[in-house]
Amino acid sequence: MLGAKGGALPLASLNHISLVCRSVERSLDFYQNVLGFLPIRRPGSFDFTGAWLFNYGIGIHLLQSEDPEKMPRKKEINPKDNHISFQVIVSYYFRRLCRLFLS
C-alpha cells in the first residue's frame, strides 16, 4: 500500500507479533525464562486467555487457542512455516532453545 504522497508508508518499528498457542502457560515459561521477555499488563476488556510480553523493543502477544488439540503438533522445524527469528549472541542459548522447542 502506498502512502499519501505515492511513496511507501514510513514505518517506525515493529510493534508486536501475536501468536496463537496450544498453552499460554508453557509459552510464557519459554519466552520469559529462555528468551528473557517480561510480562506487561493487557487491557482488562479482553475476554480471552492470553499474555503480553515485552523486551528488546519487541512486543509478543500470546493468545490461547480456542481448541488446542486441533492445532498441529510440530515435530521438526519447517523453514517454510510461519516463524519469527531472533539473533542471539552466544551459541549456548541456541542449543538450549532447540532442546526446549523440540522436546
C-alpha positions as a Markdown table, in Angstrom:
| # | Residue | x | y | z |
|---|---|---|---|---|
| 1 | Met | 0.0 | 0.0 | 0.0 |
| 2 | Leu | 1.3 | 3.4 | -0.8 |
| 3 | Gly | 1.4 | 6.4 | 1.5 |
| 4 | Ala | -0.5 | 9.6 | 0.8 |
| 5 | Lys | 2.3 | 11.0 | -1.5 |
| 6 | Gly | 2.7 | 7.9 | -3.5 |
| 7 | Gly | 5.7 | 6.5 | -1.6 |
| 8 | Ala | 6.0 | 3.6 | 0.8 |
| 9 | Leu | 4.3 | 4.1 | 4.2 |
| 10 | Pro | 7.1 | 5.2 | 6.6 |
| 11 | Leu | 7.1 | 2.6 | 9.3 |
| 12 | Ala | 8.8 | 3.4 | 12.6 |
| 13 | Ser | 9.3 | -0.1 | 14.0 |
| 14 | Leu | 7.6 | -3.5 | 14.6 |
| 15 | Asn | 5.2 | -3.0 | 17.5 |
| 16 | His | 4.2 | -6.6 | 18.3 |
| 17 | Ile | 3.5 | -10.1 | 17.0 |
| 18 | Ser | 0.6 | -12.2 | 18.0 |
| 19 | Leu | 1.0 | -16.0 | 18.4 |
| 20 | Val | -1.9 | -18.4 | 19.0 |
| 21 | Cys | -0.6 | -21.0 | 21.5 |
| 22 | Arg | -1.6 | -24.5 | 22.5 |
| 23 | Ser | -0.7 | -23.5 | 26.1 |
| 24 | Val | -0.2 | -19.9 | 27.1 |
| 25 | Glu | 1.4 | -21.1 | 30.3 |
| 26 | Arg | 4.1 | -23.2 | 28.6 |
| 27 | Ser | 4.7 | -20.4 | 26.0 |
| 28 | Leu | 5.0 | -17.8 | 28.9 |
| 29 | Asp | 7.6 | -20.0 | 30.5 |
| 30 | Phe | 9.6 | -20.2 | 27.3 |
| 31 | Tyr | 9.5 | -16.6 | 26.4 |
| 32 | Gln | 10.3 | -15.4 | 29.9 |
| 33 | Asn | 12.9 | -18.0 | 31.1 |
| 34 | Val | 14.7 | -18.8 | 27.8 |
| 35 | Leu | 14.4 | -15.5 | 25.9 |
| 36 | Gly | 14.1 | -13.0 | 28.7 |
| 37 | Phe | 10.8 | -11.3 | 27.8 |
| 38 | Leu | 8.9 | -9.6 | 30.6 |
| 39 | Pro | 5.1 | -9.7 | 31.2 |
| 40 | Ile | 3.2 | -6.5 | 30.7 |
| 41 | Arg | -0.4 | -5.6 | 31.5 |
| 42 | Arg | -3.1 | -6.5 | 29.0 |
| 43 | Pro | -6.2 | -4.4 | 28.5 |
| 44 | Gly | -8.8 | -5.6 | 31.0 |
| 45 | Ser | -11.5 | -5.5 | 28.3 |
| 46 | Phe | -10.1 | -8.7 | 26.7 |
| 47 | Asp | -12.3 | -11.6 | 27.5 |
| 48 | Phe | -10.0 | -14.4 | 26.3 |
| 49 | Thr | -6.9 | -16.0 | 27.8 |
| 50 | Gly | -3.6 | -14.6 | 26.8 |
| 51 | Ala | -0.5 | -12.8 | 27.9 |
| 52 | Trp | 1.6 | -9.8 | 26.7 |
| 53 | Leu | 5.3 | -9.7 | 26.9 |
| 54 | Phe | 7.9 | -7.1 | 26.0 |
| 55 | Asn | 11.7 | -6.8 | 25.7 |
| 56 | Tyr | 14.4 | -5.8 | 23.2 |
| 57 | Gly | 12.0 | -3.3 | 21.7 |
| 58 | Ile | 9.6 | -6.2 | 20.7 |
| 59 | Gly | 6.1 | -7.0 | 21.9 |
| 60 | Ile | 4.8 | -10.5 | 21.9 |
| 61 | His | 1.1 | -11.3 | 22.4 |
| 62 | Leu | 0.4 | -14.9 | 23.3 |
| 63 | Leu | -3.2 | -16.0 | 22.7 |
| 64 | Gln | -4.7 | -19.2 | 23.9 |
| 65 | Ser | -6.1 | -21.4 | 21.2 |
| 66 | Glu | -9.8 | -22.0 | 21.4 |
| 67 | Asp | -9.2 | -25.6 | 20.5 |
| 68 | Pro | -5.6 | -26.6 | 21.4 |
| 69 | Glu | -6.0 | -30.3 | 20.5 |
| 70 | Lys | -6.8 | -29.3 | 16.9 |
| 71 | Met | -3.6 | -27.4 | 16.5 |
| 72 | Pro | -0.9 | -29.3 | 14.5 |
| 73 | Arg | 1.9 | -30.8 | 16.6 |
| 74 | Lys | 5.3 | -29.7 | 15.4 |
| 75 | Lys | 7.9 | -32.4 | 15.4 |
| 76 | Glu | 10.5 | -30.5 | 13.4 |
| 77 | Ile | 11.4 | -27.0 | 12.3 |
| 78 | Asn | 10.0 | -26.2 | 8.8 |
| 79 | Pro | 11.7 | -23.1 | 7.3 |
| 80 | Lys | 8.7 | -22.6 | 5.1 |
| 81 | Asp | 6.3 | -22.4 | 8.1 |
| 82 | Asn | 5.3 | -19.0 | 9.6 |
| 83 | His | 8.0 | -18.1 | 12.1 |
| 84 | Ile | 10.0 | -15.4 | 13.8 |
| 85 | Ser | 13.7 | -15.5 | 14.2 |
| 86 | Phe | 15.8 | -13.9 | 17.0 |
| 87 | Gln | 19.6 | -13.5 | 16.7 |
| 88 | Val | 21.4 | -14.5 | 19.9 |
| 89 | Ile | 25.0 | -13.7 | 20.9 |
| 90 | Val | 26.1 | -17.0 | 22.4 |
| 91 | Ser | 25.6 | -20.4 | 20.8 |
| 92 | Tyr | 24.8 | -21.9 | 24.2 |
| 93 | Tyr | 21.4 | -20.2 | 24.1 |
| 94 | Phe | 20.7 | -21.6 | 20.7 |
| 95 | Arg | 21.3 | -25.2 | 21.8 |
| 96 | Arg | 19.1 | -24.6 | 24.9 |
| 97 | Leu | 16.3 | -23.1 | 22.7 |
| 98 | Cys | 16.5 | -26.1 | 20.3 |
| 99 | Arg | 16.3 | -28.6 | 23.1 |
| 100 | Leu | 13.3 | -26.9 | 24.6 |
| 101 | Phe | 11.5 | -26.3 | 21.3 |
| 102 | Leu | 12.0 | -29.9 | 20.0 |
| 103 | Ser | 11.3 | -31.7 | 23.3 |
